[in-house]
């Protein structure tokens, strides 16, 4: 009987030891998984922004290289420069121009690049949807950008208020759009990219700018859409609008 009790006690001890080791291994695996998750989050929210910011600064410098910047014009266009000049769509990855949004900060300067593939949006900044209007054209200039990663180029899209100006600088000139309104939609709402946003059968007569990004800030279950209309344009020879003159000169490395 004593031997049976001793064997039972030894078996229980072994089972207890195996259970303890199993719990210890599982605990170590969970800690390791937690560290990996934290590192991934840090990479997404910090390092991708650092790397993309550097790449976007280089794109801005390259675009403004040898680009003459005349003296700034007045606070608003008082001269009719005629119909806006509209360039043809470039190849994917080519820089169309530079986007300035004073509401997003005095130093907000981002490249506007052709295409919305991950290769563009994850490194180069604001992407122009292929097949939509080019800056200044009648129709819908539709663009996209990340909100919290890869430069967080549209992080503050929800702070726009009606009347805020959004400036696009190209080699031809400056296109000044005035923000009208925004809405939150599901990801399958591609009708926001139509020549007249959300109206499939409508023929455009106005010049729209539609900016799209993920919503909420740390998710992608929805899309936030910001709509603007062209207020005026002026050629490069007229100089930059006064509101962004300092940013334009800094982007060109003049100050």
N, C-alpha and C positions, 0 to 999 in steps of 0.2 A: 504494500500500500504506500509506504514511504517513497519507494522508487517511482511509483506512478505520479505521486504529488510533485516530486522533484522534476520529473520529465515535463509535467504540465506547466510548472512554474518556468522552466527553461524555455518552453515553447511560447509562453506568453511574453517573456522577456524579448525573445527574438522577434515576435510580431510587433511588439512595442518599438523595438529598435528600427525595424523596417518602416513602420509608420512615421516615426520621427524623422528618419532620413528622407522619406518621400515628401513630407511637409517641408523640410529644409530645402530640398531641390526645387520644389514648386515655388517656394518663396523667392529663391534666388532667380528663377526664371521670370517671375513676375516683376522683380526689381529690374532685371535686365531689360525686359520689355518696356517698362516704364521709362527707363533711361533712353531707350531707342526712340520712343514716342516723343519725349521731350526734345531730343536732338533733332528729330524730324520737324517739329513745330518751330524750333529755333532756326533751322535752315530755311523753312518756308517764310517765316515772318521777319527774319532779320537778314540772313545771308543773301537770299534771292533779291532783296531790295538793294543791298549794298552793291552786288554785282551788276544789277540792272541799271542802277543810278549811274555807275561809272560808264557803262556802255552807252547809255542815253546821252550823257554829257559829251562823249566822243562824237556821237552822231550829230549833235547840235553844232559842235565846233567844226566838224567836217562840212556841214551844210552852209555855215556862215563864212567859211574860208573864202577870201577874196570877194565877198559880197559887200558892195558899197552901201553905207547907211547914211543918207542925207539927213539934214537937220529935221527934228520932229515937226509935225504939223500941229494944228490947233487941237483943242480938246474934242471937237467933233467935226465931221466933214462939212465944210461950207462950199466946197467946189464939186461940181458935177463932173466926174471923170468918165462918164459914159458907161456903157455896158461892162460889167466885170470881165476881165480876161480869164479864160478858163483853159487850163492845160490838159493834155491827154493823160490818161492813166499810165503810170510807169509800171515797170516790172515789179513783181513781189520783192519786198525788202528794200526798195528804193525809198529814200526820204523825200516826201512831198513838201514838207515845210515844218514849221514850228508852231506849237500851240501855246498860247498865253491865256491864263484865266486869273485875273486879279483876285477874285473871290477865294482862290485856292492858295494865295500867298504872294507876297511881293517878288519872290524868287522862283515862282512856278514857271518853268520853261521845259517843255517836253517835245520830242520829235514826233511828227505825224508821218507814219510809214505805211506804204502800200501793203495790204494783206492783213488777215486776221488769223493766220495759222499760229500754232504754239511757237514756232521759230521766230515769229515777229513779236507776238504779244508778251512772250516770256523774257525778251531781252531788249527790244527796240523801242517800246513805249506805246503810243496810241496807234492802233491799227485801223486803216481805212478799208471798209468792206468793198471787195472787188465788185465792180458793176454798178455801184451807186455813184451819185454825182460827185464831181470834183469840186473843190472850193470855188465859190462864186457862181456855179452853174444853177440853172433852174432845175429843181428836183431836190433830192435828199442826199446830203453829204452824211453818210452814216459811218460812225467810228466806234471802236470798242477799246476797253482797257481794263486791266486788273484793278482791284480795289484794295487788297491787303497784301499782296505778294508781287514779286517781280517789278518792283518800282512803285507799286501802289499809286499808279498814275491817276486814277479816278477815285481815290479814297474819299474825297470830300464832295462827291457829286450831289449828295443829298443836301448840301448847304446852299446850293444856288437859290437865288430869289429872283422873281421876275424883274427884268431890266438889267440884270448882270450881263456884262459884255464878255464874249469869248472871241479871241483874236486868233486868226490863222495867218501866219506869214509864209508866203511862198517866194520864189524868185521873181514872180511877176508883181507882187504887191501884198497888201494887207486886206483881209476880209474880216469884217467886224459883224459878228452875230450877236443878237440880243436874246437872252434866255426868256422863254415864255412859261413853260410848265413841265412837270415831270409826272411819271406814273410808274407803278410797280406791276409787272406782268409775269406770267409763267415763261419758262425758257423756250417753249415752242411757239411763242408769238413773234414769228418772223415778219409779220405784216408791218411792224414798226420800221422796217427797212424799205418799204415801198416808196416810190417817188413822192407821193403824198402819204405821209405816215398813216398806217392803219386803213387806208382807203384804196382798195385794189383797183377799182375801175376809174379812179379820178385822174384827170390830166393835170400835171403840176403847172402852176403859174407863178409860184413863189419859190424862194431859195431857202431850203431848210438845212439845219444841222442837227443830227440826232446822235447823241452820245449814249452808249450802252455799257452797263457793267453789272457785276453780280450783286445780289441782295439776299440777305442782310450783309453787313460788312464782313462778318467772319463765316459766311455761308455762301451757297450757290443754288439754293432752292428756287430763287426768283431772279428776275432781272429788273434793274432800275433804269428807266429811260428818261433822258433829259432832252427836251425839244427847244430849238432856237430858230430864229429867222434872221436872214441877212439884213443888217441895218444900212451899211454902206461899204464901199471898198475904195481903195486908193492905190495907185501904182507905186512901185518901189521908189521911183524918182520923187514922189511927194514926201518921202520920209515917213517914219512910223507915227502912228497916232500918239499924242502926248502922254496918254495914260500908261503906255507900255514902253515909252522911249528908252527909259533906263534899263529895263529888262532886255530890250533888243540890243542895246549897246554892250551890255554885259555878256549876252550870249555870243556876240561877235568878238568878244575879247577886247573891246575898246576902252573899258573902264574896269 
